[in-house]
Every structure is written in structure tokens, then in C-alpha cells.
């Protein structure tokens, strides 16, 4: 089933076209991220993200040459949005993060795929798929999906300090699995930085990430340590208290107050 979905994804007209354009330019393009993760779980692919050895300005030139519509509003981050056959594909140049402070970073471009993978958050989000349907899995993401594990790439504390939103992404991805395999030492490290995240992240950013949890396959796993005993994760009450303290009504009524309803 997974193999069939991989073939079907690569053979979609807009993806096949983009692969062909880059190949004809002697440049490499690979799909990466959530769409590959979803396909590996025998699910339909979500948003299509890709990575390339070309730098952003070269990507622009290539898209213009082939009359592919695009948006370049995120070019300073190394990303171009392409619209082959009016379907969105995000193209990001291979890069390394340097001088990172919170969610702000400087980047240098690279041709090293593993260095690009090293800057991603979790192992199953760092699986690449080539135009010949070859899978590149630098951090054993396929294995972690099979065992329903969420593993940070590199040191957990370093990755969280790079981007505190990863705390909430960690809990969101628990909703990928019916029975996630939880490393409680990792979870304790993640929970240690919840209060700090409330200083760094805006309420709106947190709310948007929490709202995504309700759309996961198993949303209860994002909020409850034990569904039967209705024991919530620490982050839920800490964030709720913060929203109350900061009078963030939108986060309460449109977000956290919905959690109590889904257990029923």
C-alpha cells in the first residue's frame, strides 16, 4: 500500500512536471516533510514540500524559464512557492541554520542533504523522496513511524530553544498514532520549557498550533495522558492559565475550551 501511494504521489502531473524541470537543469529536487510522512503511514499526502540543491534565485530563474507561476515572499528564508498546473508546491533550498535565536535565524546554502535534514524537527519529518521514487532516510524516520515514536533530531533542549513552537508540535504529532510510544524522559524535557515558551511565542501562534491538534487522526492523544482517566498533559492547564491571565479570549473560547468536549 505504501509503495503504491509513493508511486502515485510522484506520478501526479504537477509533481512529475516539477521533477522533470529540475532534472533537465541538472539540479536535484526531492519531496520532504509531511507529505512523505503521510504517505509512509498509508494516508493521502497533505501539503507538498520539497527541497533542492539550487539556491533561491536559481529556482526563480528556472520557474520563469518554464512559465511556472510562483510566489517569492519567503525568498529570504530560502523558499519559493511554485504552482505547476495551479497546484501549490513549496520549494526550499538546502540550507544550514546559523546564529539561530528563537524562530529567527541566518542560513547558509549547502549541497549536503544530511545537513539539511539535521535542521528539521523530528526524524519522520526528515524523510526525502526522489524523482525515481528513492527514499532517503537520514535519521531513521521510517522506523520511528513504524514504532509510533516521536524523536527529535539532535539534542532535544537545543532543538526546543531554536524554536519553542516545537513543544506544541511534539504534542500535536502524538495525535498521529492510535497508541503512541512515549519516551517519558523526552516528554519531561519538553514540558520543562512550556513556561519559557509562553514568553517567546505569541498567543496567536500557540493558538494556531493547538487548533491543528483537533484535526489530527487521534486528537485526544494531543491533550490527554490517559483518555480513560481524563488526565490532561501539563501544557494544557499551563497554557489555559496563561490565556486567562493575559485575557486572551480567542484562545480560550475558540481553542482550549473545546478540549473538554472531545473526551465525550
N, C-alpha and C positions, 0 to 999 in steps of 0.2 A: 504493500500500500504506500509506504513512504517513498519507495523508488518511483512508483507511478506518479506521485504528486511532484517529485523533483523534476521528472521529465516534463510533466505538464506545465510546470512553472517556467522552466527555461524555454519551452516551446511557445509560450504566449507571444503573440505577434509583436507587441511593444517592447518586450524584453529581448526577444531574439533580434529585433532590429537594432537595438542599442548595443548588444553584444557584437553584432556584425560591424557596426560603425567603428567601434574601438579596435576590434581585431584588424580591420583593414588599415588602420592607422598605426599598427604595430604597438598598440597600447593594451594593457590588460584591465579588464573590468570584472569584478566579482560581486555577486549579491551577498548581503550580510545582514545580520540582526534579526529582528522579529519575524520577518517573512520566512527565513530559513528555520528558525526555531519552531514556528508553527507547522511548517511542512514536515519537520522531523517528528512532530507529535501527531502526524497524520491529520492535520487540520488545514483549512484553507488559509492561504497566505494573506497576511494583513498588509500594511503599508510596505512598499518596496524601497529598501535602502540598498545602496551599492557603494563600492569603494574602487578607486582607480589609481594607477601609477602616474597618471597625468596630473599636473598642477592645475589649479582652477582656471587660469587664463587660457591654458591649452584646451581645457574642456569646453570653454566658451567658444573658442575658435572652431573646434570640431563640430559642435552643435550647430553653429551658424552655417558652416560649410555644407551641412547635411539638412538644412532647413528644419531643424527640430526646435520647437518653441521652448523657452526656458525662463526661469526667474533667477536673478543673481543677487537677491537681497541678503543672502547669507554668505557671500563670497569671502568676506573677511574671516569666516570660520572654516574656509576651505570647501564650502558646499554650494552646489548648483542644483536647482530643481529642473529636471527635464520633463517634457510632455510628449513623448512619442505616441502618435495615434491618440492624442488628448488624454493620455493616462500618466499619472504622476510617478516619477522615479527620482529619488534623491541620490545625487552623486557626490561623494566626498573624497577628496584627495587623501591618499595615505599620509599619515602625519604622526608626529610625536608631540606630546604636550610638554611645555617647558614653562617655568616661572608661574605655575598654577596657584592661584589664590581663590578658594571657593569655586564658583562657577565661571570665573574669568581666567583665561589662560592665553599664553602665547604659544604658537605652534611653529614647528619646522616640518617641511615636507620630506618624505622619505620614499624609498622604493622597497622598504622592508615590511613585508606583510605581517610578520610576527610582532614587530614594534607597534604597528597599527592595532593589532589585536590586543596588545598589552595595555592600551589606554581605555579599553572598553570595561564595562562594569562587571558583568557576570560571564562565566565560561560559556553558557549556552547562547549568549548574545554575540559571541566572537567566532561563530562558525561561518565560513565563507563557501560560496558555491560558484564554480567557474562555468564558462560558457559550454564546456564539454561535459558538464554535469559532475566534475570532480569536486569532492568535498574537502575543504581544508579546515582542520580542527586542531588549533594550536594549544588549547587548554582543556582538552577532554570534555568539551561541552556535550557531545553526544552521550557519553557515559553518564554525565550528571543528569541529563534529561531522562535517561533510562531508569536511573535510581531515584528520580524525583528530588534531586538535591539542588540547592541554590548556593553556588560557590562564587565568591568574589575572585577576581583576578588580582593576584598580588596580596599585599598586606591590607587587611580589612580597614584598619584605622586610617591608613594613608588614603585609601580609595574614598572613604567617607569624608575625610577632610578636604579632598579635592572637590567633592560635590555632595553636599548634605542631602540632596534630594534622593540619593541612593538609599538612604534609610527607608524611605517610603516605597521606593521601587522594590526593595527587598521584600517588604510585606506584601506588596501587590503581586509579586511573582509567586508567592505562596499559593495564590489563587489559580495558578496554572494546573495544579495537581489535586487529585481527589484525596490522597494521603501523602502530603509532602514529608520527605525525610529531613528532619530539622537537626542541625548541629547546634546544641544549646550554648556551647561556648561562643560560637559565632553570633548567635542571637543576643547574648549578653553584651558583646562588644557593640553591636548595632544599637541596642537600647541605651547604652551609656551616653550616646551622643544625641539623644532626642531633644533634651532641653537646649543644647547648643544649636541644634538645627533651627529652633524657633527664633533665635537671634539673627541667624544668617538668611533664612528663607522668608519670603513674604507669605502672608496668609493666603493670598490668591494662588500662589504656586503650590502650596501644600494642598489646598482645596482641590485644585485641578488634578493632582496626582491621586488623591483619595477617591475622587469621583470615578477615576478609571478602574478602581478596585471593584466597584459594583458591576462592571461589565466583564469581569473575569469568569472563567468557567466554574470556579468554585469560590465565590466571593466570601463565604463565611470564613474560609481559611486565612483571609487577609486581616480579619478583625478579632477572631476568637482563637485562643489557645486550645480550648476544649469546647466544642459545639454542644455536647451533651450537658456539661455543667455551666455553659454560658459564661466562661471565664474569658474576659477580653484581654488582648495584649496591652502592655503598659502604654504604648504610644497612643492608643485611642483615648484614654482618660486624660493623659498629659496634654494632648492637642486640644481636646474638648475644653479643659480648664483654661488653656491659653486663649482660645477663641472667645470664651466667656469674659475673661479678664480684659481682652482688647476690644470687646463689643463687636465682634465680627459675626453679625447675624447671618450673613450669607453662608458662612462656613458651618454654622450650626443647623439652620433650618433646611438648607439645600444639600447638606452633606452628612455631618456626623449624627444628627438626629435620625437619619434613615437607617443607621446600623441596627438599632434595636428592633426594627421592623422585619429585617430579613431573616432573623432566627426563627420566626414563626411560619 
